[in-house]
Amino acid sequence: MKMERKFDLEDRLIDFAVLIIRTTEELFNTKVGNDIGGQLVRSGTSPALHYGETQSAESRNDFIHKLKILLKELRESRSAKKIIKKAPLSENIEQVDKGVAECDELISIFVKSIETAKRNLENEKSKKK
C-alpha cells in the first residue's frame, strides 16, 4: 500500500508540472511574460524531477536535503504564479489560481514529510546512544 501512495505523489507532481507548462504557454508574449514563464517552467517542473532523486537518497540526511530543494522550488513556483495573477500576465487567471492552490497543498505535504523525516532521524540518533 505504501508503494501506491508514493506513485500517487509522483503522479501528482507530474500533473503539477503539466499544469505549469500549460500556464506558461498561455502567458502574454511580452518580455516580462517570457521571463517569468521561463523561471516558472524551471521551478514548476523541477519538483517532479527532484522527487525521483529523493527515492534514491543515500541517507536520511540526503533525503531531507533533497526534499528541502523540492520544497524551495514549490515555493518559488507559488510566488511566480502570484506575480502572474497580480500583474496580470495571463487571461486565464482561473488556471493560475488552480496552480496556486495545488502548489499550496504540495507545500503542506512536503513540509510535513520533512518534519517526519527529521523526527525519524532524531529517533534513530537517540536509539544509537
Secondary structure, DSSP 4 states (H G I P E B T S, - for coil): -HHHHHHHHHHHHHHHHHHHHHHHHTB-SSHHHHHHHHHHHHHHHHHHHHHHHHTT-SSHHHHHHHHHHHHHHHHHHHHHHHHHHHTT-BS-HHHHHHHHHHHHHHHHHHHHHHHHHHHHHHHHHHHH-
